[in-house]
């Protein structure tokens, strides 16, 4: 509990500092322009639809992880709890939406909470690994002039390789009968991570890259709706940067950190001033508002609302 409070306080301070810097910068820019004509609004609607498709794809990925790990669940819950979890991450501190998924999925059947948590950890590991690959590829391709330099990409690749090597060492020790006590404690988490091994892991990684491409398409469409010169690779760069910074402890909805990442990424693409402010505002609305409303509706209609969550706790 103490650790959670510390993380929550740290996240709040980071968000306040980031949001303050973004607001101070935005106050010195011109009035942002948002899509108003039929064409621009149609493109925004298309971006919302593409993001919905990406969310369905994430639901399919979670369902596949749960199924391969033989964790009891229904396909409908795997799809429906994704928006609920995203809604929770928007309104609750410390990525509380992930805990919502754990409680609600475990409460619907015979799945153990630690196993469900392990499947979510599996999701995050796949996301992190593919983000590292995309970040390194975009950096070494010189997209946006590599504003962070090449060292962060190299460090990320080294950390990824070290993690994979650590897994291989652990598996080798387990085959020799070592680390028995540790293995028993983390067994539910390891069981949920089985889909990452072998051919299944390659399929999940390819699907995850496809999901990131869809989400980059969302940002590209939003740029088109504002008549901004954002290329598909540039949109992918902004997406990867914002996804990485969303890992930093922050207040609910990644307030401040997400917005700062968008503005910084746009600066690397040569987009500043009121154009960057308008893009950041539009992106926050499209990425967070519809899925939060959908998640809240599913929570109340399908999962019994807040009373069900209190009971499961």
C-alpha positions in Angstrom: 0.0 0.0 0.0 2.8 2.4 0.9 4.5 1.7 -2.5 1.3 2.5 -4.3 0.9 5.8 -2.5 4.5 6.7 -3.3 4.0 5.9 -7.0 0.7 7.8 -7.0 2.3 10.9 -5.4 5.3 10.7 -7.8 3.0 10.3 -10.8 1.0 13.3 -9.6 4.1 15.4 -9.3 5.4 14.3 -12.8 2.0 15.1 -14.3 1.8 18.5 -12.7 5.2 19.5 -13.8 4.7 18.2 -17.4 1.2 19.7 -17.7 2.4 23.0 -16.3 5.2 23.2 -18.8 2.8 22.3 -21.7 0.2 24.8 -20.6 2.8 27.5 -20.2 4.2 26.8 -23.7 0.7 26.6 -25.2 -0.3 29.9 -23.7 2.4 31.6 -25.8 1.1 30.1 -29.0 -1.7 31.3 -31.3 -5.3 30.1 -31.1 -5.3 26.5 -32.2 -7.5 25.5 -35.2 -9.6 22.3 -35.0 -11.4 20.5 -37.9 -14.7 22.2 -38.6 -15.6 21.4 -42.2 -17.4 18.3 -43.3 -14.2 16.8 -44.9 -12.1 17.4 -41.7 -14.8 16.0 -39.4 -15.2 12.9 -41.7 -11.5 12.2 -41.4 -11.7 12.5 -37.6 -14.6 10.1 -37.6 -12.4 7.7 -39.7 -9.6 8.0 -37.1 -12.0 7.1 -34.3 -13.1 4.0 -36.3 -9.5 3.0 -37.0 -8.8 3.3 -33.2 -11.8 1.1 -32.5 -10.4 -1.5 -34.9 -7.1 -1.4 -33.1 -8.8 -1.9 -29.8 -10.7 -4.9 -31.1 -7.3 -6.3 -32.3 -5.9 -5.8 -28.8 -8.9 -7.7 -27.5 -8.2 -10.6 -29.9 -4.5 -10.6 -28.7 -5.5 -10.8 -25.1 -8.0 -13.6 -25.9 -5.2 -15.5 -27.7 -2.8 -15.1 -24.7 -5.5 -16.3 -22.3 -6.4 -19.2 -24.5 -2.8 -20.4 -25.1 -2.2 -20.1 -21.3 -5.3 -22.2 -20.7 -6.8 -19.5 -18.4 -10.6 -19.9 -18.2 -12.5 -17.0 -19.8 -14.9 -16.2 -22.6 -14.0 -14.5 -25.8 -16.6 -11.7 -25.2 -15.0 -10.8 -21.9 -11.5 -10.6 -23.5 -12.9 -8.1 -26.0 -15.2 -6.1 -23.6 -12.7 -5.7 -20.8 -10.2 -3.9 -22.9 -12.2 -0.7 -23.1 -13.1 -1.1 -19.4 -9.4 -1.3 -18.6 -8.6 1.7 -20.8 -11.3 3.7 -19.1 -9.8 2.8 -15.8 -6.4 3.9 -16.8 -7.9 7.2 -17.8 -9.7 7.9 -14.6 -7.8 5.9 -11.9 -4.2 6.4 -10.7 -1.3 3.9 -11.2 -2.9 2.3 -14.3 -5.9 1.1 -12.2 -7.6 -0.1 -15.3 -5.4 -3.2 -15.3 -6.6 -4.1 -11.8 -10.2 -3.6 -13.0 -9.5 -6.2 -15.7 -8.0 -8.6 -13.2 -10.9 -8.3 -10.7 -13.6 -8.5 -13.3 -12.2 -11.3 -15.4 -11.4 -13.4 -12.3 -14.9 -12.7 -11.0 -16.6 -14.0 -14.1 -15.2 -17.6 -14.0 -12.6 -19.8 -12.5 -9.5 -17.9 -13.6 -7.1 -17.0 -10.8 -6.3 -13.3 -10.3 -2.5 -13.9 -10.5 -3.0 -15.8 -13.8 -5.1 -13.0 -15.2 -2.5 -10.5 -14.0 0.2 -12.6 -15.7 -1.6 -12.4 -19.0 -1.7 -8.6 -18.7 2.0 -8.5 -17.9 2.5 -10.6 -21.0 0.7 -8.0 -23.0 2.8 -5.2 -21.6 6.0 -7.2 -22.4 5.0 -7.7 -26.0 4.1 -4.0 -26.3 7.5 -2.9 -24.8 9.5 -5.3 -27.0 7.8 -4.2 -30.2 8.1 -0.5 -29.2 11.8 -1.0 -28.8 12.1 -2.5 -32.2 10.0 0.3 -33.8 11.9 3.0 -31.9 15.3 1.6 -32.9 14.2 1.3 -36.6 12.8 4.8 -36.7 15.8 6.3 -35.0 18.3 4.6 -37.3 16.2 5.5 -40.3 16.7 9.2 -39.3 12.9 9.9 -39.0 12.3 13.4 -37.5 16.1 14.0 -37.5 16.5 11.6 -34.5 15.9 14.4 -32.0 16.9 12.2 -29.1 20.1 10.9 -30.8 20.9 7.3 -31.4 22.0 6.4 -27.8 18.5 5.9 -26.4 17.7 3.5 -29.2 20.9 1.6 -28.7 20.3 1.4 -24.9 16.7 0.2 -25.4 18.0 -2.6 -27.8 20.6 -3.6 -25.3 18.1 -3.8 -22.5 15.8 -5.9 -24.7 18.6 -8.3 -25.5 19.5 -8.5 -21.8 16.0 -9.3 -20.9 15.7 -12.1 -23.5 19.1 -13.5 -22.3 17.8 -13.4 -18.7 14.8 -15.5 -19.7 17.0 -18.0 -21.5 19.2 -18.3 -18.4 16.2 -18.8 -16.1 14.8 -21.5 -18.3 18.2 -23.3 -18.4 18.4 -23.2 -14.6 14.9 -24.5 -14.3 15.7 -27.5 -16.5 18.5 -28.2 -14.1 16.1 -28.1 -11.1 17.4 -24.8 -9.8 15.3 -21.8 -8.4 12.5 -24.1 -7.2 11.1 -21.8 -4.5 11.2 -18.8 -6.8 9.5 -20.8 -9.6 6.7 -21.8 -7.3 6.0 -18.2 -6.3 5.9 -16.9 -9.8 4.2 -20.0 -11.4 0.9 -18.3 -12.3 2.7 -15.4 -13.9 5.0 -17.7 -15.9 2.1 -19.9 -17.0 0.4 -16.8 -18.5 3.7 -16.0 -20.3 3.9 -19.3 -22.2 2.3 -17.8 -25.4 5.4 -15.6 -25.7 7.6 -18.7 -26.3 8.2 -20.2 -29.8 6.0 -19.6 -32.8 3.2 -18.2 -30.7 5.4 -15.3 -29.6 6.3 -14.5 -33.2 2.6 -14.4 -34.1 1.8 -12.1 -31.1 4.7 -9.8 -31.9 3.6 -9.5 -35.6 0.0 -8.8 -34.5 1.3 -6.2 -32.0 3.3 -4.4 -34.7 0.1 -4.4 -36.8 -1.8 -2.8 -33.9 0.9 -0.1 -33.5 0.6 0.6 -37.3 -3.1 1.1 -36.9 -2.7 3.5 -34.1 0.0 5.4 -36.1 -2.6 5.6 -38.9 -4.9 7.3 -36.4 -2.4 10.1 -35.8 -1.7 10.4 -39.5 -5.4 10.8 -40.2 -5.7 13.5 -37.5 -2.8 15.3 -39.1 -4.6 15.2 -42.4 -7.8 16.5 -40.8 -5.7 19.6 -39.8 -3.9 19.8 -43.1 -0.6 19.2 -41.4 2.5 17.7 -43.2 2.7 14.5 -41.1 4.0 11.5 -43.0 3.1 7.9 -42.0 6.6 7.4 -40.6 6.3 10.7 -38.8 3.0 9.6 -37.2 4.6 6.4 -36.2 7.5 8.3 -34.5 5.1 10.4 -32.5 3.1 7.3 -31.5 6.2 5.4 -30.3 7.4 8.4 -28.4 4.1 9.0 -26.6 3.8 5.3 -25.9 7.2 5.2 -24.2 6.5 8.3 -22.1 3.2 6.8 -21.0 5.3 4.3 -19.1 6.5 7.1 -16.9 4.4 7.3 -13.6 1.8 10.0 -14.1 -1.7 11.0 -13.0 -4.8 9.4 -14.5 -5.0 9.7 -18.3 -1.2 10.3 -18.5 -2.0 14.0 -18.1 1.0 16.1 -18.9 3.4 13.3 -20.0 1.3 12.2 -23.0 0.7 15.8 -24.1 4.4 16.7 -23.7 5.4 13.6 -25.8 3.0 14.7 -28.6 4.3 18.2 -28.6 8.0 17.1 -28.5 7.4 14.6 -31.3 5.7 17.2 -33.5 8.6 19.5 -33.0 10.9 16.9 -34.4 8.7 16.9 -37.5 8.9 20.7 -37.8 5.3 21.3 -36.5 5.2 23.9 -33.7 3.0 26.7 -32.4 -0.8 26.7 -32.7 -0.7 23.7 -35.1 1.0 21.5 -32.5 -1.5 22.7 -29.8 -4.5 21.9 -32.0 -3.0 18.4 -32.9 -2.3 17.6 -29.2 -5.9 18.6 -28.2 -7.5 16.7 -31.0 -5.3 13.6 -30.3 -6.2 13.6 -26.6 -9.9 13.7 -27.5 -9.9 11.0 -30.1 -7.6 8.6 -28.1 -9.2 9.0 -24.7 -12.8 10.2 -24.9 -14.6 7.6 -27.0 -13.0 4.6 -25.4 -13.5 6.0 -21.9 -17.3 6.4 -22.7 -17.4 2.9 -24.2 -15.6 1.4 -21.2 -17.8 3.1 -18.7 -20.9 1.9 -20.6 -19.6 -1.7 -20.6 -18.7 -1.5 -16.9 -22.2 -0.4 -15.9 -24.1 -2.6 -18.4 -22.1 -5.8 -18.5 -20.2 -5.9 -15.3 -22.5 -4.5 -12.6 -20.8 -1.1 -12.1 -18.8 0.0 -9.1 -20.7 -2.2 -6.7 -19.5 -5.3 -8.4 -15.9 -4.0 -8.2 -16.3 -3.3 -4.5 -17.7 -6.8 -3.9 -14.8 -8.4 -5.9 -12.3 -6.5 -3.8 
